[in-house]
Amino acid sequence: MSKSNQIRINAGVWRSRVLKFPDAAGLRPTPDRVRQTVFNWLGQELHGLSCLDLFAGTGVMGFEALSRGAKQAVMIEKSVLAYQFLIQNKTLLKADAAQFIQTDALLFLAKNQQKFDVIFCDPPYEQMWLDKILPQMHQHLSLDGFLYVEAEYALDVADGFDIIKHGKAGSVYYHLLKVSHASAAA
């Protein structure tokens, strides 16, 4: 059995509840203060919103969104071990609005027809995921939706998106994006 780690949900109905996640290579939970900042940017309350956590890992972004009132959080995770922990945490929280799909992010995007109000995108570092993912995000995001991106570098320009807010915590660069007006009009 793999050693497990813990992370707390910051706010909402599951405030201070602890989620467990595996000790797995490349699995980096979004730091606590970064999550606080991101959800401040999003307005704290996510009532009625539909969310996608594209590289779920620990699931903390999706569970945090549900805790704050999101109506749905679809979490995509390729790792079998991380996926098993997501299922355990769903059971622990009785998170009926959490949906998990064990697949590759690109395969999910190729088949997905749903538009989401908020997409969380925190891909594995140093694998050029953002180059593959960002050009596809427009077709998965609702008209007024937000795209949250974590990376090991600061984004200068995001294909067809405006960078609304950004920050850095340690080695984590984080960004909140919206579809640019020029792209929306096209």
Secondary structure, DSSP 8 states (H G I E B T S, - for coil): ---EEEEE--SSTTTT-EEEEE--TT-----HHHHHHHHHHHTS--TT-EEEETT-TT-HHHHHHHHTT-SEEEEE---HHHHHHHHHHHHHHT-TTEEEE-S-HHHHHHH----EEEEEE---TTS-HHHHHGGGGGGGEEEEEEEEEEESS--S-BTTEEEEEEEEETTEEEEEEEE-HHHHH-
